């Protein structure tokens, strides 16, 4: 990588510090070097040849959620997340990978998932479902390919997401299929680890498998998978996040809901909202369910606070990740809502895991769970 490719970003930064106010890491560590402003000055020093990559550099750039909150508030339009991704790549090439990310990267290269599991087990979440159709949601051809993602495929806490997603699609008579063992990781974790040079084989494999299904669209319940396909895959298919697809089904009157009384608040995932531009579809879905009262948090949409699970931070500094999640939960509880709904499997894991650790009375669910509960067909 040539660092001069990002030198315009260095020159745009006016060191105003507005990015510090939105940075969840700054709120926990209170050290300039860990702030977006501090990181970009370190990147500038390296790019100009005034500093060398050290283990300390690696430590600093690993403590970042890559959530994009800093870029939103930058008055100069600096793409800070792009700079930090470039630096992770440079650090990996010059100094070696981040040690705590190595197991996940090694697993991806061997097993094609982040969990070191046999990839043929990607569809095992179906084993806990009743009344499976004969094809078990795995068909040789379909109009829609449902790309489940690693977290929802292998982590028990998140497996309810694909279970509910297939129930919703079936209720709406959508012609869809999952890829099961033919699905590989989208490659997104490789970018966060600075090893994006290994992404090509994942992209090629997944595109070939979806093409073999003669699918017109690819559906994602994971915002990071959706973002990865949108930004780094060939533009061969229509791409939908689950919220966008469900909103479309509601507009077409193919889904109808029973009343669900209660109050909920909605957490905007970074890769769906701030980095994907989708804020309205989830809220329209929640507002379409009778009896549901949506109460907004103080920081929403582009200003949403990360759940703590972004940027591979759970691997590099789980304590720091937990502190960010704790701050998020504090904001959630201030709304008085009984339930927090999100639209990201990683957000569910991060927030729910912290809620359990702190023994709090707060329900944490994905939006597919809300929709499945309200369906009059299910």
N, C-alpha and C positions, 0 to 999 in steps of 0.2 A: 504493500500500500504506500502511496506517496502522500505524505502529510500535507504537502502544499495544496492538495485538493480541498482541504477544509480551512485553509488560511483565510479566505474571506470571512468565515465565521469568527475567527480570532479578531479580525479588524473591526467587525460589527459590534462586538461586545464593548460597552462603555462603562462596565464595572459599576453600574448603578445599584445593584443589589436587590432589585425588585423580585428576582427569582427566588431569593432566600425565603420570602414570606410563604411561598407555596410548597417549598421542598419538605417532604415528611422527614427526610434524613436530617436536615438542618434542625428541625424541631426536637430531635432526639440527641444529637451529638454536639451541637453548638461549637463546632470547630470549622474555621474558614475552609480548610483544605477539603472537607467533605461536602461543602456547598456547591451548587452549580457554578457560581462565580469562581470559587477556588479551583474547581476541577478544570474549567476552561483556561484559567491562567497556567495551570500545570501543563495542560495540553499544548498551549501556546509556547511555553518554555521548551518543551520537548521538540515541537515542530520547528523551532528556530535553532535547534542545536545547542541550547543553553542548559539542557538537563538530559540525563540518561534514564532509561527505564530501569527501575529497581523493584525489589519486592515491595517496598513501601508504596510505589506507584500502583502496583497491582492491588494492594490492599485498599487503597483509596478508591480506585475506579470500580472495585467489586462492591463497594458499599453505595450502591445506587439502584433504585427501583426501575430505572428507565421508564418511568411512568409518564413523562412528558409534561408534568405540571409546571416545570420551570420555563419551558418554551412558550406556554400559554401567556405568561405574564411579561415576557421579554419585550420591551418597547422597541428594540432594534431588530426583532425578527430573527434572532439567532436560533438555529436548529440545534439546541444543546444535546438532545438525545442522539442525533446523528453523530456529533462530535464524540460523545461518550462511547457509542458503539464502535466507532473507528479506533478509539484508544484501546478498547478491550481487544480488538483484533490485533492492533500493533503490539500490545503487551504480550499477547499469546505468541505471536510470531517471534518476538525478540527475547522474551524471558520464559516462555512456556506457559501453559494454561493455568488457570486458577485451580489450585490443588483441590479445593472442596467441590469444584464442578466436575472434576475428572471422572468420578464414578458414573455420573449421568451421561457424560460424553462417551465414555467407553461402552456403556450400555447401548447407546444409540447406534454406535458403529457395529456392535455385535448382534444385538437383539432387535434393533430398529424401534425401540421404545425406551422411555426414561426409567423404567422400573426393573430392568434386568430379568424380565419375565419372558417366557416363551411367547413369541409374538402371535402364535396360533391361538393364544388364550384371549385375544382382544375382544372376542365376542362372548366371553363367558358370563357377562352380566345378564345375558338372557336366561341363564339357568335358574334365576330367582323369580322369573315371571310365570304367571299362570296363563293358561289358554293360548299358548304360542301357536301361530299358524303353522301349517305344514312346512312352509319354506323358511320359517324362523327369521324372517326379515332379510334373508340372503338370497337374492335372485340373480340370474345370469344377465338380465337386461332390465333397465328401469330408467324412467325419465329423470329421477332425482337420486343422487348418491349422497347418503348421509355419512359425513366424515366425523367420526365420534371424538377422536383425539386421545392422547395417552392418559391424561388424568382421569377422565370419565370411564375409560376402558378398564383401568387397573386399580384405581383407588376406591375401596368400598364406600367411602363417604360420598363419593361423587357418582357412583354407578346408577343412582336413581334418575340422573339426568337423561341418559340415553333410554332408560326404561320408559320414562314419561314421554320422551320425544317420539318414540315409535308408536306409543298409544295415541298421541295427538295426530300423527300423520295417518294412522290407520283409521281414526275416527273421521278424518276428512277425506278418506278414500284417495290419498296421494299415492301415486305409483313410485315407490322408492325402494332402495335397498341399502344395506350397510355393506362395508367391505370386509368386515371381520379381520381374519388373519392377513388379508391382502393389503390392509391399510398399514402404512408405516408412519412414524412421527412426521409431522409437517416440516420439521427442521428448525422451528423457532428457537428451541433451547440452544441450538448450536450458535446462533447469532449472539445470544446473551452471554455465551461462554467465549466469544471471540474466535470461534472455529468455523466460521461460515464457509470456508473453503471446502468443507465436507458436505455442503448442502445439496449439491447438484444431483447426487445419486438418489436422494430422497425425493426431490422434485420430479425427476424423470420417472421414478418408479410409480409414484402416486398418480401422476398425470396419465401414464400408460394404463393403469388399472381402471381409472375412471373412464377413459376413452373406450376401453374394452366393454364397458357396460352400456355404451351408446347413450350415456346420460347427457342431458341438456344443462342440468343445474347441479351445483354442489352445495350442500347444506351443512352448516357448522353450529354446534352449540358452544364451542370454545371460541371466544373472540380473538385469541392469539393465532389459532389455526386459520381463522377467517382472514385476519390481517396478513398472515404469511402468504396465503394463496393470492390475496389481492395485490400484494406488493412484489412478490418474487416468483410467481408461477405464470406460465403462459396464459394469455387471455382467451382461453378456449371455451369457457363455461360461464353461465350466469352464477354468481356467488351470492349466497344469502346467509346471514346470521339467523339463528332460530327466531329471534324476535321479529326480524323483518319478514320471515316466511309466515310466521303465525299471524302477524298483523294482516298480511295479504289474505290468508284464509278467513279471517274475521270479516274483512271487507267484502269477500266473495260469499259471505253468509254460509260457509261450509262448517262453521263451528258455532255452537250455541251453548250458553252457560247457565248453570243453576246459581242461586244466590250463595255467596260466601261472606257472611257478616264478619267484620273485624277490621282492624287498622294495620296498615303496612307502610313501611318506608322503602324507598328504592335506592340501592347503591349503584352508581354508574361505574362499570368496569373501565379501567384505563384504555384497554385496546378496543373496546366497543365504542366508548364515548369519545374521550379526548383524542385518541389516536385513530378512531374510525369514523367519527362524526355522527354516530347514531345515538341520539338521546330520546327521540320521540316515540319510536316503535314500542319500547318496553312500557312506557307510561300509557300509551293508547291501549295496550293490551290490558293492563291493570284497571284502567278506567272503564273497560268494556265488560268487566265482571261485576254483576249486580251485588250490592252490599259491601263491596270492598272500598275502604276509605284510604286513599293514598295521602300520606303526610310526608312532606319533603324535609330533608335535612338542611342544615345551614349551608353546607358546601355541596353543590350539585352540578351536574353537567360538566363543563370544562374545568370547573373549580373543585371537582370531586377529589377527596383524599384517597390515595391508594390503600388497598386492603393490607399491604405489607408483603404480598406474595409475588410482586413483580421483579424483573431483572435478575432472577435466580438468587435473590437475597436470602431465601430460606436455606439455600445450600451454603452460602458464604458466611452468613451471620444470622443464625436463627433467633438469637436473643434480640437483635435489632429489629428483625422482621416482626417478632412478637410485640415489641413496643409500639411499632407503627399500627399493628392490628388493634392493640389496646386503645390507642388514640381514636381509631376509627369507630370502635365499639362505643366509646364514650359519646361520640357525636350521634350515633344511632340511637342510643338510649335517651338522649335529650329530647327526641321527638315524641316519646311516650308510646310509640308503636309497639305492638305485640310481636311483630314479625319484620325481619329485614329480608327483602327480596333482591336478588342480583341476577345477572345473566352471564355468569362466568363460573366455570367449575373450579378454577383456582381461587377465586374470591370466596366461594362457598367453603373450600377447605381452610383457607387462612382465617376467615372470620369465625367459622363454626369451631375450628380447633381451639381458638383462643377463648371463645365463649365457654367451651367445655372445661378448659383449664381453669378458668376463673369462676366456674360453677354459677353462671348467670342464667336468669330466666329470660331467654331471648331465642326465638325460633329463627334459624338461618336457612333459607331455601332458595333454590334456583327458580326462575320464572316458569320453567316448564312444569314444575311441581304445582304451582298455583293454577296454571291452565288445566292440567290433568285433573285436579281436584274439582274444578268448576264445570268440566265437560258433562253435559247431560247424556252423552253417548257412552260414558265409561263408568 
